[in-house]
Amino acid sequence: MSTRANELALETALATVPKRFKTKIIENYIGLKSAFAEGQFDACGVRAGKFCETMLRFLQDHLTGTSILFTQKISNLAAECAKLEQVPAATHPESLRVMIPRALSFLYTLRNKRGFAHVGGDVNANEIDAVACLRIADWCLCEVIRIFHTLSLEEAQALLDSIAARQLPQIWNVVGRRRVLDSSLGYKEQTLLLLYSETDSGIPNAGLPIEDLFDWIEHPRLPDYKKDILRPLHKQRLIEYDQDTEVAIISPLGKDEVETKLLATL
């Protein structure tokens, strides 16, 4: 799905959200997804912060009829989120009054306290912090979509899961399989590219079953595939080949191999 297609899908799902909030929510959310997919974990924190600030203003407007202007700094986001819990329970769903504001407050605290975009922070921003940012933003946006578009939580999550921030036109998803469209690539390169595509899931160290990889690249013999492709890749530390679970996971070296050599030439 292209970036523009992602935006259109979210615009449709958020059709009843006022445009001045909707445009910024979508921009900040897709920016967060893109930063995570590209391994820019510091940028994840910055974009998560902007997502929180925009989402807070939208909730303020919807729940109280007024909001902090975009030209005005939010001096204490946690306090502003807490105020929304005082909105009468009979007038709006608890999710909008309590649950999303509390999630935003935590996300903003994580953004401020874990070294994102701050020199000399206590802890450097890393992948697990970025995953937390991504998943909290996922949940908040799912709730908004569910409430304002009358979708189920599962349908809302499926929409967000369909938004792949890293675009890999070389990978074709078809009838439950993935195919590498460049037929000139060898089995090693196809394996790395397929494993690299799995890192879009937002799950750290996401891997793929060996039988799936074998099927998708159409290697003629499974024992030879393991011996000639997987074990050498494992020895080079480009992947982790777990022979007990029969799962392969791309390593940081493998990701670098894909980004600097494969994707640069495709």
Buried (B, 14 or more C-beta within 10 A) or exposed (E): EEEEEBBEBBBEBBEEBEEEBBBBBBBBBBBBBBBBBEBBBBBBBBBBBBBBBBBBBBBBBBBEEEBBEEEEEBEEBBEBBBBBEEBEEEEBBEBBBBBBBBBBBBBBEBBBBBBBBBEEBEEEBEEEBBBBBBEBBBBBBBBBBBBBBEBEEEBBBEBBEEBBBBBBEBBEEEEEEBBBEBEEBEBBBBBBBBBBBBBBEBEEEBBBEBEBBBBBBEBEEEEEBBEBBBBEBBEEEBBBBEEEEBBBBBBEEBBEBBBEEBBEEB
